[in-house]
Structure formats: C-alpha cells, structure tokens
Amino acid sequence: MFIDRLDEFEEILEELVEELPQGLVESLDGGIIIEEDVIYHPESKNDDLLCLGAYKRDFMGSCILMYYGSFMEMFWDKPREEFKDKIRETLHHEFTHHVEYYSGEKDLEIFDKNFIKKYKEER
C-alpha cells in the first residue's frame, strides 16, 4: 500500500505550471485536471502499461488530465525530486501534444503510436 501524496502532487504541479510560459498555460482553456484513478492504456496487457496523463480536446475545449492514481502506482516511494521529475516529464509531454495540435504537427503523436506498436510487438 502506498502513502497518500495528493497534497504534495498538487503542490508540485502548481510549481511546474508556474515554470511554463503563461500564454501557453492560458491557451489550455480547460485547465489541468487531477484525476485520482489509476488509468491503464487501452492496449495494456496484464495491466502493465499505465497512463500518467492525457491531452484531451472536445467541444468544451482542451485540457490536460494528470492521473494521480497512476503516478502513485508507479512512483509512490520515490523521493520528492524524483517524483517531481516524473510529473514534469508527463506535464511537458501533454503540453507538447497541445502545442503540436495548434501548429499542425504530429511528431509526438507518431512517437506515441510507435511506442505502443513496439510495446505490443514485445508482448
């Protein structure tokens, strides 16, 4: 069983958002939402591929979902700085999807698809 680090997760996320260009953060009209569930990728075999975050666009706008439960599943025992690095990596990944959407690029989307393809081939 892991310890509850939700307050720390929220605090770290706020710190990391402050590091980002304000215009970029404001362009995310749905904001950043923390979901407490553990989320597995739809292609996951034996629950071995967790989703840490997601970029979502719908009729309400765009938002980034950060899956606290998934972070805790993987990183509950990590020291603060390592935990923060994992949150930063995920946040930047999802913001890259956001930026690429508006610029018409798909490099990260292609990278993610290739990652899943390789994952499925190895299973």
Secondary structure, DSSP 8 states (H G I E B T S, - for coil): -----HHHHHHHHHHHHHHS-HHHHHT-TT-EEEE-S-EE-TT-STT--EE-EEEEEETTEEEEEEEHHHHHHHHTTS-HHHHHHHHHHHHHHHHHHHHHHHHT--HHHHHHHHHHHHHHHH-
